[in-house]
Each structure stands twice: as structure tokens, then as C-alpha cells.
């Protein structure tokens, strides 16, 4: 192959990759660089370099700290539940059970329902005069103002799980389908303990899927702002004031330096968490790859 043909192939490859590279630069890399710049100046007008002062200010901001604490609490509870419950459902559907198709459809149906409709259903269920309080009243239990009490995160957590379990379950079912049936059968002949088969074979071969579902659930847990905003508005009950609420309110006040510093801190925390998950998955599942 002469130099002309090599050059021609490189130009063709560059032509195919060009639109994607330009798109990533315009919509991701350049905006992120702008955010870094805004986080290091006092404001977009004066543009005086203040180095880390905006980060110090945001870490001393009580609203940000409250939002970060609430978001961390919500994610630490709902993400493991989303992974464990969806894995359990996938394992259940992998067995020979009656009405398997209807069961799968039931958990996939929330994916087809618009967020606004889901929020409306939850408002009907958890309103002060709603269906849940009606059941509690029949049991002789006092009514609870669910969205204005310490139970508010429970309400949103149930909504998050109901909305995401079906999709996670399908991902796990795809992962289970890729596990060698012969390997599982040999393990069943050697041991009759289903728990041993689950831990030493299924769980280890599912480690890449578990990583992907965990990351996806983590990202989705940071995106519950739509639901909380539609149910409670800009300033919800304290336990529902999440980072998305803080970012939205800061954006409305055009406080760019505070918004940019908070965004970079969030991005750094996400990178650290996802990096730790990749390391854990590599150590746990490296011997079953290939």
C-alpha cells in the first residue's frame, strides 16, 4: 500500500469522525472549559481571577451542603435497592414461573408512562387526602402529609424505584442470558446449593452488568429533579431539597460562579465514585473475562 492510499484512507476516516469530534467539542468540551473559567473568576463582568475562592464559598454555603447531604442520602439508599431488586426480579424471571410474560410487562410498563402522568398518580396516592392516607385512616392511623414530612424522600424513592426497576431488570436478564448454560449445569451437578452457584458463577459473570446498572441508577438518582419539581416546586420540604433544586435556583439567580463551582464539585465526585466502581468491578470480575 503506497503513501497516497494511506493518506486517502486517513482522510476518509477523518471525514467520518469529524462530525462526531466537532459535536463533542462544541457541546461538551468547550462548555466544560467555560464552566472551569467561570469557577475561577469573581463574576462574568469583572472577570477578576479568584482561584479557589468560589469553591471555598460553595463548600461553606448551607443550602449547597443541605442539598448535597440530601442527594447523597437519597442515592445511598435508592441506588443499592434499584440494583438488588432488579437483579432479584431478573433471577426470578430466569426461572420457570407462571405468567412470566405478564410479570415482565408489569415492570416494564412504567417506562411507557410520561413523567407528568406518573407524578399525577403519586400526588393522588400521597396527597394529604389521598388514597394512602385513606387506607391509614381505616386502620386507625393518623394522616401524614407525605411530601411535607420526614417521609418525603420515601415517596420520591418509591417513585424512582417504580420508574427504573423494569429497565434495570431487562439489562440483568440480558446479562444472565449470556452466562454459559453448560457451566451452570456442571455447577449444579457438583453442588446442589443454589446460593453457591449464584455467588461463584452468576454474580461474577454479571459483574460488568452490575457495574453498568449501578452507574445508570446513580445517574438517574441525580435526575429526580423533574419529579420533585413537579410535585413540590422550587423550594420543597427540607429533606427533598436536592442538588438539582440548588442548581436550578442558582441558575435562576444568574450566579454563574457559584453554579460553575458546584457543577465542577459534582462532576469530580461522580468521577471518583464511578472510578471506584470500575476498580471494584475489575478486581471482582477480572478472572472471568475473556
N, C-alpha and C positions, 0 to 999 in steps of 0.2 A: 504494500500500500504506500503510494507516494505522499509527499507533503501536501499536495493540493487536495487529495481526497480526505486526508486527516483534517485539514483546515475546514473543508466543506462540511464534514460531519460535526465538528465543533460548533460551527456557525448554526447548523440546523438544531443542535441540542440547545444552544443559547437562545435561539428563536422560540423554542418550545418552553424553556424555563423562564424566559424573560418576563412574560405577563405575571407569572406567579411571584417572581422575585420583586417586581415593581409593586405588586399588590401588598406583599408583606412589608416592604419598606414604607409605603405610603400610609397604610392603615395600622401598622403595629410598631415598627422600629422607630420611625420619626416621631409619632405621638408619644412614645415612651421616653424618648430623648427630651422632648419638650416638657414632659412631666418632671423629669430629673432636673431640668433647668429651673422650672418654677419652684421646685422644692428648695433650691439653694439661694433664692433671691427674696427680698422682703415683700415685693409685690410686682405685678407685671408693668407698672407705670414707672416707678423709680428704678427698678432692676438693680438694687444695691445687693451685692453678694454678702450673704449672712452665714454661709457654710451650713452647720448643723443646727442652727437656732430654731428653724421651723420644726425639725424632728424633736428637739427638746420641748418645744411648746406643745406639740401634739401629744407627747407622752405625759405631759402634765395636765392635759385637758380632761376634765372629769367626764364630759359627755363621750369622748372617744374611749376612755377607759371602761366606762359602763357598757358601751356598745360592744367593745372587744370582749369583755367578760361574758356578756350575754350570748354573743356569737360563738365563743369557744365552748360555753356550756351546752348550747344547742347542738353544735357539731359533735362534741364528745359523746353525747347521748344518742342522737339520731343516726349518725353515720354507722357505728357498730351495729345498731339494731337493723338498719337497712341492709347491711351486708349479711348478717347472720340469718335474719328472717327470710330474705330472698334465696339464700343458699339452702335453707331448710325446705322451702317450697319447691325449689328445683330438684332436690333429692327425693322429695315426696312424689313429684310428678315423674321421676325416673322409674319409680316402682309401678307395678301393675295394680292400679286402683280404679274403682268405678268412677264414671263421669269425669275422666281426666280432661277431656276436651272442654267441657263446661267450666271446670275448675280453672283451667288456664285462661279461658276467655274472661272469666270474672275478674281476675287480677290484671288483665291487660286492658280492660275497659276504661280505667281512669286515664290512660294515655290519649284516648279519643275525646275526652271531655275538656272544653275550654276552661282556662283558669278562672275566669269570671263566674262560670256556672258552678265550679267546684266551691268557690268562696261563698256563693249564694247558698249552696247546700249546707256548708259549715255554719253559716250565720243562722240558718233556720234551726240547725241542730243545737247550737251552743249559745243562742240568744238567751237573755235572762228569762224570757217567757217561752223558750224553745222546747224542742222535743226531749232533750236530755234532762232538763230541769223538770219537765212534766213527769218523767219516769221517777226522778228522785223524790218529787212531791208525793207520788203514790206510795213510795217506800217510807215516807215519814221523814225524809232528809231535807234540810233547808236548801233553798235555791242558791246557786252560785253564779255570780256574774263572771263567767269564764274568762272573757277577754280583758277584764279589769281586775284580775286577781293573780295570785302566785301560780295558778294553773294555766295561765295564758300560753306558756311555752308547750304545755302538754297538748293543747288544742292544735297549735301550729305543727307540732311534731307528728301528731296523728295524721294531719293533712299531708305532710311531707312523705310519710311512710306510705299512705294510701296512694299517693301520686307516683311514687318511684319504685315500689316493690315489683310491679309487673315487668318493667323494663329490665331491672336487675336480674329478675328470675329468668328471663329469656337468655340473657348473657351467660348465666350459670348453666342453663340447660345446654347451650351450645358447647360450653367447656366440658361438661360431663359426657356429651356425645362423642368428643374427641379422645376420651380415655379408652385405651385398648380393652376390649371386652375379654380377650383371651387372658390378659394379665389379671383382671378381676376374677375370672373363673378359676385360674390357678390359685389365687389367694384364697378363694372360698374353699377349695379342696384342702389347702394346707391349714386353714384356721376357720372355725365356724363363728368367730367373733366379728360381727358387723362393725363394731367400733374400731377394731384394729385395721380392717380394710379401709374404713373411712379416713383414719388419721394417716396411715402409712402409704396409701395409694391415691385415693380420690383427692384428699386435701392437698397433697404435694403436687399432683398433676394440675390441680386447679389454681395453684399459686399465681400464675400470670393473670388469670381471670379475676381472682380475688383482688389483686393489685389494681386492675383496671376499674372494677366496680367500686372499690374504695375511693379511688381518685375521683371518679364520676360522681359518687354520692357526696363527697366532700365539696366539690364544686357546686353541686345542686343545693347543698345546705347553705352556701353563701348566697344563693339566689332566691331565697324565700321572701325577699323584699316585696315581690309582686303580691303574694298572698297577704302578708302582714299589712301592706299599704292599703289594699282593697278592703280589708276587714277593720283596720284601726286608724288609717290616715297617717299624717306626717309624724305625729307625736303619740305613739301608742303607750300602753302601760309599761312601766319601767323594765320589766323582765322581757318585753318584746322589742325594746329599743336596740336594734341590731346595727352592725356596721353599715349595712345598706341604707338604713334610715339616717345615720350620721352623714354618710357621703352625699345623700340626696339633699339633706338640709343645708350642708356646707356648700354644695353646688348652687343652690338657690340664692345663697347669700354672696356668691361670687368670690368666696375666699379661696383663691386659687392655690396660694402657698400652703395653706392648711390641708386642702384637698389633695394636693400633689404629695405632700409628706405622708399623709395617711395611706394613699394608694401605694406608695413605694414600700411602706412598712408591711402592708397586707401582702404585696407581691413577694417580699422577702420571706415572710412567714410561710406562705404557700410553697415556695421553692424548697425551704428547709423540710417541711412536712412531707412533700412528695419525694424529695431526695431520700429521706429516711425510709419511706415506704419502698422505694426501689432497692435500697441496700438490704432491707429485711427480706424482700422477695427473692433477691439474688442469692442470699445465704440459705434461704429455706428451700428454694426450688432448683438450685443450680445442678444438682445431681440427677435430675430427671429430664433435663433438656437435651435436645439433640436426638 
